[in-house]
Amino acid sequence: METIFSKIIRGEVPAYKVLEDDRFLAFLDVFPLVKGHTLVIPKEPVDYIFDMAPDDLADLHKFAQKVAGGVKSAVPCIKVGVAVIGLEVPHAHIHLVPMNQIADLNFSNPKQKFEAEEMEEIAGKIRQALKTEAGS
């Protein structure tokens, strides 16, 4: 199954990566609802998240939990909302959305657009927050 996420995993399409290991990848959504909107994906392609093996699904959520901590530390928000929709790209993914109001998690809202420099700055802040948390 070839998707835009497959190309990001292979490095063929650039992404604002915030965390990566041998099984999972987290990067900023280029069509975010709000600043800091991050996607978390398994590197192993699977379309429907609930087709993942139970242990793999649990590990994906553990990875997402770690990333959410970095997002919350780096982006001013009350909470980080979570959504699994899976219609826009046929590759399982979790949306992590910084929220200050419930409307921030409304996928009917217009998507935001940030310049490349601002996207890299946001990604850098999340990466730094994750490094700081790992060192704690």
DRENFI-256621 format. One record per atom (N, C-alpha, C): residue number from 1; residue in one letter; z, y negated, x negated. Coordinates in pm, whole numbers, always signed. Layout:
BEGIN
SITE     n   res        w        v        u
SITE   NUM     A        Z        Y        X
...
This chain:
BEGIN
SITE     n   res        w        v        u
SITE     1     M       +0     +117      -85
SITE     1     M       +0       +0       +0
SITE     1     M       +0     -124      -90
SITE     2     E     -106     -200      -85
SITE     2     E     -121     -319     -168
SITE     2     E      -90     -444      -85
SITE     3     T       +5     -523     -134
SITE     3     T      +41     -648      -65
SITE     3     T      +59     -758     -170
SITE     4     I      +80     -878     -122
SITE     4     I     +109     -990     -213
SITE     4     I     +235     -960     -293
SITE     5     F     +330     -888     -233
SITE     5     F     +453     -854     -304
SITE     5     F     +424     -757     -418
SITE     6     S     +330     -665     -400
SITE     6     S     +291     -574     -508
SITE     6     S     +240     -652     -627
SITE     7     K     +162     -755     -599
SITE     7     K     +106     -839     -706
SITE     7     K     +215     -920     -774
SITE     8     I     +314     -966     -698
SITE     8     I     +426    -1039     -757
SITE     8     I     +506     -945     -848
SITE     9     I     +533     -824     -802
SITE     9     I     +608     -726     -882
SITE     9     I     +537     -700    -1015
SITE    10     R     +404     -687    -1011
SITE    10     R     +327     -659    -1133
SITE    10     R     +304     -784    -1217
SITE    11     G     +343     -901    -1169
SITE    11     G     +324    -1024    -1244
SITE    11     G     +185    -1083    -1232
SITE    12     E     +106    -1035    -1137
SITE    12     E      -30    -1085    -1119
SITE    12     E      -32    -1215    -1037
SITE    13     V      +72    -1237     -961
SITE    13     V      +88    -1359     -882
SITE    13     V     +221    -1419     -924
SITE    14     P     +222    -1548     -958
SITE    14     P     +348    -1609    -1001
SITE    14     P     +449    -1617     -887
SITE    15     A     +576    -1616     -924
SITE    15     A     +685    -1628     -826
SITE    15     A     +802    -1697     -893
SITE    16     Y     +884    -1760     -813
SITE    16     Y    +1007    -1824     -862
SITE    16     Y    +1119    -1721     -854
SITE    17     K    +1123    -1634     -954
SITE    17     K    +1219    -1523     -955
SITE    17     K    +1360    -1573     -980
SITE    18     V    +1455    -1511     -909
SITE    18     V    +1596    -1546     -931
SITE    18     V    +1677    -1428     -984
SITE    19     L    +1636    -1306     -952
SITE    19     L    +1706    -1188    -1003
SITE    19     L    +1612    -1069     -994
SITE    20     E    +1621     -983    -1095
SITE    20     E    +1535     -864    -1098
SITE    20     E    +1606     -754    -1173
SITE    21     D    +1590     -633    -1123
SITE    21     D    +1631     -516    -1200
SITE    21     D    +1519     -413    -1189
SITE    22     D    +1545     -290    -1226
SITE    22     D    +1438     -191    -1226
SITE    22     D    +1395     -149    -1085
SITE    23     R    +1476     -179     -981
SITE    23     R    +1443     -134     -845
SITE    23     R    +1418     -246     -745
SITE    24     F    +1470     -366     -773
SITE    24     F    +1464     -473     -674
SITE    24     F    +1426     -606     -739
SITE    25     L    +1378     -696     -656
SITE    25     L    +1336     -828     -702
SITE    25     L    +1373     -931     -596
SITE    26     A    +1424    -1045     -641
SITE    26     A    +1454    -1157     -552
SITE    26     A    +1380    -1280     -603
SITE    27     F    +1315    -1352     -513
SITE    27     F    +1239    -1470     -550
SITE    27     F    +1236    -1567     -433
SITE    28     L    +1212    -1694     -463
SITE    28     L    +1207    -1795     -358
SITE    28     L    +1086    -1773     -268
SITE    29     D    +1106    -1793     -140
SITE    29     D     +997    -1790      -43
SITE    29     D     +914    -1916      -66
SITE    30     V     +782    -1904      -81
SITE    30     V     +699    -2021     -104
SITE    30     V     +668    -2095      +27
SITE    31     F     +706    -2037     +140
SITE    31     F     +696    -2103     +270
SITE    31     F     +835    -2103     +333
SITE    32     P     +931    -2173     +270
SITE    32     P    +1071    -2161     +312
SITE    32     P    +1104    -2235     +442
SITE    33     L    +1204    -2182     +510
SITE    33     L    +1261    -2253     +625
SITE    33     L    +1343    -2371     +576
SITE    34     V    +1418    -2350     +468
SITE    34     V    +1501    -2453     +407
SITE    34     V    +1500    -2432     +255
SITE    35     K    +1549    -2531     +183
SITE    35     K    +1558    -2520      +38
SITE    35     K    +1649    -2403       +1
SITE    36     G    +1600    -2317      -88
SITE    36     G    +1678    -2202     -134
SITE    36     G    +1648    -2073      -61
SITE    37     H    +1561    -2076      +40
SITE    37     H    +1522    -1955     +115
SITE    37     H    +1465    -1853      +16
SITE    38     T    +1530    -1739      +10
SITE    38     T    +1499    -1638      -91
SITE    38     T    +1461    -1506      -25
SITE    39     L    +1367    -1436      -85
SITE    39     L    +1327    -1303      -38
SITE    39     L    +1380    -1198     -136
SITE    40     V    +1425    -1087      -81
SITE    40     V    +1474     -974     -161
SITE    40     V    +1391     -852     -121
SITE    41     I    +1329     -789     -220
SITE    41     I    +1239     -676     -191
SITE    41     I    +1270     -556     -280
SITE    42     P    +1240     -437     -230
SITE    42     P    +1242     -321     -318
SITE    42     P    +1110     -319     -396
SITE    43     K    +1114     -272     -518
SITE    43     K     +989     -263     -595
SITE    43     K     +904     -146     -546
SITE    44     E     +968      -45     -495
SITE    44     E     +895      +70     -437
SITE    44     E     +840      +25     -302
SITE    45     P     +707      +29     -286
SITE    45     P     +651      -21     -160
SITE    45     P     +685      +68      -41
SITE    46     V     +735       +3      +61
SITE    46     V     +759      +68     +191
SITE    46     V     +743      -42     +294
SITE    47     D     +672      -15     +400
SITE    47     D     +644     -117     +500
SITE    47     D     +767     -148     +585
SITE    48     Y     +824      -48     +646
SITE    48     Y     +933      -66     +742
SITE    48     Y    +1066      -39     +673
SITE    49     I    +1152     -138     +670
SITE    49     I    +1277     -129     +595
SITE    49     I    +1359       -7     +633
SITE    50     F    +1355      +33     +760
SITE    50     F    +1435     +147     +804
SITE    50     F    +1370     +282     +775
SITE    51     D    +1254     +279     +708
SITE    51     D    +1196     +402     +655
SITE    51     D    +1250     +432     +515
SITE    52     M    +1326     +338     +458
SITE    52     M    +1384     +361     +326
SITE    52     M    +1491     +469     +335
SITE    53     A    +1507     +544     +228
SITE    53     A    +1616     +642     +221
SITE    53     A    +1748     +567     +237
SITE    54     P    +1846     +627     +304
SITE    54     P    +1973     +557     +328
SITE    54     P    +2038     +497     +203
SITE    55     D    +2039     +571      +93
SITE    55     D    +2100     +518      -30
SITE    55     D    +2021     +401      -86
SITE    56     D    +1888     +407      -76
SITE    56     D    +1804     +297     -124
SITE    56     D    +1824     +172      -38
SITE    57     L    +1835     +192      +93
SITE    57     L    +1860      +79     +183
SITE    57     L    +1995      +15     +154
SITE    58     A    +2095      +98     +130
SITE    58     A    +2228      +46      +96
SITE    58     A    +2223      -32      -35
SITE    59     D    +2152      +22     -134
SITE    59     D    +2141      -46     -263
SITE    59     D    +2064     -178     -251
SITE    60     L    +1962     -182     -165
SITE    60     L    +1889     -307     -141
SITE    60     L    +1983     -412      -84
SITE    61     H    +2067     -372      +10
SITE    61     H    +2162     -466      +69
SITE    61     H    +2269     -510      -33
SITE    62     K    +2311     -421     -121
SITE    62     K    +2406     -460     -226
SITE    62     K    +2343     -563     -320
SITE    63     F    +2217     -541     -354
SITE    63     F    +2144     -636     -438
SITE    63     F    +2132     -770     -365
SITE    64     A    +2098     -766     -238
SITE    64     A    +2085     -888     -157
SITE    64     A    +2219     -960     -148
SITE    65     Q    +2328     -886     -138
SITE    65     Q    +2461     -947     -132
SITE    65     Q    +2489    -1027     -259
SITE    66     K    +2453     -970     -373
SITE    66     K    +2471    -1039     -501
SITE    66     K    +2386    -1167     -503
SITE    67     V    +2260    -1156     -463
SITE    67     V    +2171    -1272     -461
SITE    67     V    +2224    -1379     -366
SITE    68     A    +2272    -1337     -249
SITE    68     A    +2326    -1433     -151
SITE    68     A    +2441    -1513     -211
SITE    69     G    +2523    -1449     -292
SITE    69     G    +2632    -1520     -359
SITE    69     G    +2578    -1630     -450
SITE    70     G    +2472    -1600     -523
SITE    70     G    +2410    -1700     -609
SITE    70     G    +2347    -1813     -530
SITE    71     V    +2282    -1779     -419
SITE    71     V    +2221    -1880     -334
SITE    71     V    +2329    -1973     -279
SITE    72     K    +2438    -1915     -229
SITE    72     K    +2545    -1995     -169
SITE    72     K    +2610    -2087     -273
SITE    73     S    +2622    -2041     -396
SITE    73     S    +2679    -2124     -503
SITE    73     S    +2585    -2235     -546
SITE    74     A    +2456    -2211     -537
SITE    74     A    +2357    -2305     -591
SITE    74     A    +2303    -2405     -489
SITE    75     V    +2305    -2368     -362
SITE    75     V    +2245    -2452     -258
SITE    75     V    +2355    -2492     -159
SITE    76     P    +2376    -2621     -137
SITE    76     P    +2479    -2662      -42
SITE    76     P    +2454    -2603      +97
SITE    77     C    +2546    -2518     +142
SITE    77     C    +2532    -2456     +274
SITE    77     C    +2667    -2401     +317
SITE    78     I    +2679    -2378     +447
SITE    78     I    +2801    -2319     +501
SITE    78     I    +2800    -2168     +480
SITE    79     K    +2686    -2107     +511
SITE    79     K    +2668    -1963     +494
SITE    79     K    +2523    -1934     +457
SITE    80     V    +2500    -1812     +413
SITE    80     V    +2364    -1766     +389
SITE    80     V    +2332    -1668     +501
SITE    81     G    +2233    -1704     +582
SITE    81     G    +2190    -1617     +692
SITE    81     G    +2098    -1509     +640
SITE    82     V    +2091    -1400     +717
SITE    82     V    +2011    -1284     +679
SITE    82     V    +1917    -1249     +794
SITE    83     A    +1791    -1225     +761
SITE    83     A    +1694    -1181     +861
SITE    83     A    +1603    -1075     +800
SITE    84     V    +1573     -975     +880
SITE    84     V    +1475     -874     +843
SITE    84     V    +1374     -873     +957
SITE    85     I    +1254     -921     +927
SITE    85     I    +1152     -930    +1031
SITE    85     I    +1041     -829    +1003
SITE    86     G     +977     -843     +888
SITE    86     G     +882     -742     +844
SITE    86     G     +744     -745     +908
SITE    87     L     +709     -853     +974
SITE    87     L     +575     -860    +1034
SITE    87     L     +476     -936     +947
SITE    88     E     +525    -1032     +868
SITE    88     E     +434    -1118     +794
SITE    88     E     +375    -1052     +669
SITE    89     V     +449     -966     +602
SITE    89     V     +399     -891     +487
SITE    89     V     +444     -747     +505
SITE    90     P     +352     -651     +500
SITE    90     P     +389     -511     +523
SITE    90     P     +456     -447     +401
SITE    91     H     +565     -508     +358
SITE    91     H     +646     -458     +246
SITE    91     H     +788     -499     +282
SITE    92     A     +878     -404     +289
SITE    92     A    +1016     -432     +331
SITE    92     A    +1072     -551     +254
SITE    93     H    +1138     -642     +327
SITE    93     H    +1201     -756     +261
SITE    93     H    +1310     -816     +348
SITE    94     I    +1406     -873     +280
SITE    94     I    +1518     -940     +344
SITE    94     I    +1506    -1089     +315
SITE    95     H    +1519    -1169     +420
SITE    95     H    +1523    -1315     +405
SITE    95     H    +1669    -1358     +389
SITE    96     L    +1698    -1435     +287
SITE    96     L    +1829    -1498     +269
SITE    96     L    +1807    -1648     +286
SITE    97     V    +1868    -1705     +389
SITE    97     V    +1841    -1844     +426
SITE    97     V    +1970    -1925     +426
SITE    98     P    +1982    -2024     +335
SITE    98     P    +2099    -2111     +338
SITE    98     P    +2107    -2182     +473
SITE    99     M    +2227    -2180     +533
SITE    99     M    +2243    -2236     +668
SITE    99     M    +2356    -2338     +674
SITE   100     N    +2325    -2451     +736
SITE   100     N    +2427    -2549     +771
SITE   100     N    +2436    -2564     +922
SITE   101     Q    +2339    -2509     +991
SITE   101     Q    +2338    -2504    +1137
SITE   101     Q    +2255    -2383    +1178
SITE   102     I    +2277    -2333    +1297
SITE   102     I    +2209    -2211    +1341
SITE   102     I    +2057    -2228    +1342
SITE   103     A    +2010    -2348    +1368
SITE   103     A    +1866    -2375    +1373
SITE   103     A    +1798    -2351    +1239
SITE   104     D    +1874    -2351    +1129
SITE   104     D    +1814    -2327     +997
SITE   104     D    +1753    -2188     +987
SITE   105     L    +1795    -2096    +1073
SITE   105     L    +1745    -1958    +1068
SITE   105     L    +1640    -1932    +1176
SITE   106     N    +1584    -2037    +1231
SITE   106     N    +1483    -2025    +1336
SITE   106     N    +1345    -2018    +1271
SITE   107     F    +1282    -1903    +1279
SITE   107     F    +1152    -1883    +1214
SITE   107     F    +1038    -1953    +1288
SITE   108     S    +1067    -2015    +1401
SITE   108     S     +968    -2097    +1470
SITE   108     S     +963    -2238    +1413
SITE   109     N    +1062    -2276    +1334
SITE   109     N    +1064    -2408    +1271
SITE   109     N     +946    -2422    +1176
SITE   110     P     +899    -2545    +1158
SITE   110     P     +794    -2567    +1057
SITE   110     P     +845    -2527     +918
SITE   111     K     +757    -2467     +840
SITE   111     K     +794    -2428     +705
SITE   111     K     +799    -2553     +617
SITE   112     Q     +889    -2551     +520
SITE   112     Q     +904    -2662     +426
SITE   112     Q     +806    -2645     +311
SITE   113     K     +779    -2753     +241
SITE   113     K     +694    -2748     +122
SITE   113     K     +763    -2828      +13
SITE   114     F     +786    -2764     -100
SITE   114     F     +847    -2829     -215
SITE   114     F     +752    -2822     -333
SITE   115     E     +754    -2924     -416
SITE   115     E     +670    -2925     -536
SITE   115     E     +718    -2815     -632
SITE   116     A     +629    -2772     -720
SITE   116     A     +660    -2665     -815
SITE   116     A     +784    -2696     -898
SITE   117     E     +799    -2821     -941
SITE   117     E     +915    -2858    -1022
SITE   117     E    +1045    -2838     -945
SITE   118     E    +1044    -2875     -817
SITE   118     E    +1164    -2858     -736
SITE   118     E    +1193    -2711     -709
SITE   119     M    +1089    -2632     -687
SITE   119     M    +1108    -2488     -667
SITE   119     M    +1169    -2425     -792
SITE   120     E    +1118    -2462     -909
SITE   120     E    +1173    -2407    -1034
SITE   120     E    +1316    -2453    -1054
SITE   121     E    +1346    -2577    -1018
SITE   121     E    +1483    -2627    -1029
SITE   121     E    +1578    -2547     -939
SITE   122     I    +1536    -2521     -815
SITE   122     I    +1618    -2442     -722
SITE   122     I    +1639    -2301     -777
SITE   123     A    +1529    -2238     -821
SITE   123     A    +1538    -2103     -876
SITE   123     A    +1631    -2101     -997
SITE   124     G    +1620    -2202    -1082
SITE   124     G    +1706    -2211    -1201
SITE   124     G    +1852    -2222    -1165
SITE   125     K    +1883    -2301    -1063
SITE   125     K    +2023    -2314    -1018
SITE   125     K    +2076    -2182     -965
SITE   126     I    +1994    -2109     -892
SITE   126     I    +2038    -1978     -841
SITE   126     I    +2057    -1881     -956
SITE   127     R    +1962    -1878    -1050
SITE   127     R    +1976    -1789    -1168
SITE   127     R    +2105    -1822    -1244
SITE   128     Q    +2132    -1951    -1263
SITE   128     Q    +2253    -1992    -1336
SITE   128     Q    +2378    -1949    -1260
SITE   129     A    +2378    -1967    -1129
SITE   129     A    +2493    -1925    -1047
SITE   129     A    +2516    -1774    -1059
SITE   130     L    +2408    -1698    -1061
SITE   130     L    +2419    -1552    -1074
SITE   130     L    +2474    -1514    -1211
SITE   131     K    +2432    -1584    -1316
SITE   131     K    +2484    -1557    -1451
SITE   131     K    +2631    -1589    -1458
SITE   132     T    +2669    -1703    -1397
SITE   132     T    +2810    -1745    -1397
SITE   132     T    +2896    -1642    -1323
SITE   133     E    +2847    -1596    -1208
SITE   133     E    +2922    -1497    -1130
SITE   133     E    +2932    -1364    -1205
SITE   134     A    +2827    -1327    -1277
SITE   134     A    +2829    -1201    -1353
SITE   134     A    +2928    -1207    -1467
SITE   135     G    +2948    -1328    -1522
SITE   135     G    +3042    -1345    -1633
SITE   135     G    +3186    -1355    -1590
SITE   136     S    +3207    -1369    -1460
SITE   136     S    +3345    -1385    -1409
SITE   136     S    +3423    -1257    -1414
